[in-house]
Amino acid sequence: MPIKEAMATAAAAVAAAATDAIVELSHASGLDLPAYRADHVARRIQRAVELEKLSSVAELVLKVRADDAARDRFRSAIAVPVSSLMRERDELELLERRLLPAVAARRASLRVWSAGCADGAELYELALLLERDGRLEGSYLLGSDILVDRIAAALLGRCGKVEVPARVRARARFEHRDLLRDPLPPGLFDVVVCRHVVTYLAEEARDRLCERLADALAPGGVLLLGHGERVSDPAALGLEPAGPHAYRLAA
């Protein structure tokens, strides 16, 4: 067999093996791994093999399938739970000074969804902001995440190292939800915050998620992504820029 043909055959075999491993790990972990960026998945798989002290991806598949704790660790490695709104004051000020007042001018009570809420810090920060502005009472706040352990952490009611007052916690609801697979939560939202999620997704999945998030907005509602994250074609989704990595659905 010619050298070039042999190299192509070997490369195809490696690619096929990698694809099979991704499929098996997807089934074992319950995550749609092809929806994530290939380089991100490859790094996390290699890191998981090292951390679990295994010798191959095949062994990782077996361990993730049989060991609940290992499965949770792998899911967290892929989904990368991050909640950092409190450390980015420019976004909080954008919400408080420009976005929320414009939305609140349309209705007294607001519907807010933190999509990929991690430990709930972002949603609680928004709840505290609404309380300062006298808009918390009657508003509906929902946090959702693909990781069950993050939902458990969110229910503890902490915003960083600060315990959230019970009156504020009482306004927040949290649920397990896969943003790419599960139905959208019922109702249209005035504010949707989805930060540090789309950056880890492959292009097709990223566009699909942005479309789903836009579909969850009420007319005039705003979508806030994280630093470096953007909607590929806002106009196609009926969105218009409303600030850095912020978009508004046409009323």
WOHUVEN-V952874 format. One record per backbone hydrogen bond with DSSP energy under -1.0 kcal/mol. NH is the residue of the N-H (numbers start at 1). CO is the residue of the C=O. E is the energy in kcal/mol with one decimal. If there is no record, write none. Layout:
BEGIN
NH_CO_E, NH_CO_E
END
This chain:
BEGIN
6_2_-2.4, 7_3_-2.6, 8_4_-2.3, 9_5_-2.2, 10_6_-2.5, 11_7_-2.5, 12_8_-2.3, 13_9_-2.1, 14_10_-2.3, 15_11_-2.5, 16_12_-2.4, 17_13_-2.3, 18_14_-2.5, 19_15_-2.4, 20_16_-2.5, 21_17_-2.2, 22_18_-2.2, 23_19_-2.3, 24_20_-2.6, 25_21_-2.7, 26_22_-2.3, 27_23_-2.1, 28_24_-2.5, 29_25_-2.6, 30_26_-2.0, 33_31_-1.6, 35_32_-1.9, 36_33_-2.1, 37_200_-2.6, 41_37_-2.5, 42_38_-2.5, 43_39_-2.1, 44_40_-2.3, 45_41_-2.5, 46_42_-2.2, 47_43_-2.5, 48_44_-2.4, 49_45_-2.4, 50_46_-1.9, 51_47_-2.9, 52_48_-2.5, 53_50_-1.1, 54_49_-2.8, 60_56_-1.4, 61_57_-2.5, 62_58_-1.8, 63_59_-2.4, 64_60_-3.0, 65_61_-2.0, 66_62_-1.7, 67_63_-2.8, 71_67_-2.4, 72_68_-2.4, 73_69_-2.3, 74_70_-2.4, 75_71_-2.6, 76_72_-2.4, 77_73_-2.0, 78_74_-2.0, 79_75_-2.9, 80_76_-2.0, 87_84_-1.3, 88_85_-1.6, 92_88_-1.4, 93_89_-2.7, 94_90_-2.1, 95_91_-2.3, 96_92_-2.7, 97_93_-3.0, 98_94_-1.8, 99_94_-2.3, 100_95_-3.0, 102_98_-1.1, 103_99_-2.0, 104_100_-3.5, 105_101_-1.3, 106_103_-1.7, 112_140_-3.1, 113_191_-2.6, 114_142_-3.1, 115_193_-2.3, 116_144_-2.2, 117_144_-2.9, 120_117_-2.3, 124_120_-2.6, 125_121_-2.5, 126_122_-2.2, 127_123_-2.3, 128_124_-2.6, 129_125_-2.0, 130_126_-2.5, 131_127_-2.2, 132_128_-2.2, 133_129_-1.6, 134_131_-1.4, 135_130_-3.3, 139_136_-2.1, 140_110_-3.0, 141_171_-1.2, 142_112_-2.9, 143_173_-3.0, 144_114_-2.3, 145_175_-1.5, 151_147_-1.4, 152_148_-2.1, 153_149_-1.8, 154_150_-2.5, 155_151_-2.1, 156_153_-1.1, 157_154_-1.7, 159_162_-3.5, 162_159_-1.6, 164_157_-2.8, 168_165_-1.0, 169_165_-2.5, 170_166_-2.1, 171_168_-1.5, 172_169_-1.5, 173_141_-2.2, 175_143_-2.2, 177_145_-1.9, 182_178_-2.2, 189_216_-3.3, 190_111_-2.1, 191_111_-1.9, 192_222_-2.6, 193_113_-2.7, 194_224_-2.6, 200_197_-1.6, 201_198_-1.5, 202_35_-2.9, 206_202_-2.9, 207_203_-2.5, 208_204_-2.1, 209_205_-2.6, 210_206_-2.4, 211_207_-2.0, 212_208_-2.0, 213_209_-2.7, 214_210_-2.3, 215_211_-2.0, 217_214_-1.5, 218_189_-2.9, 220_249_-1.6, 221_218_-3.0, 222_190_-2.7, 223_247_-3.0, 224_192_-2.8, 225_245_-2.8, 229_226_-2.2, 237_234_-1.4, 238_235_-1.5, 239_234_-2.7, 240_248_-2.0, 242_246_-2.8, 246_243_-2.1, 247_223_-2.6, 248_240_-2.9, 249_221_-3.0, 250_238_-2.4
END
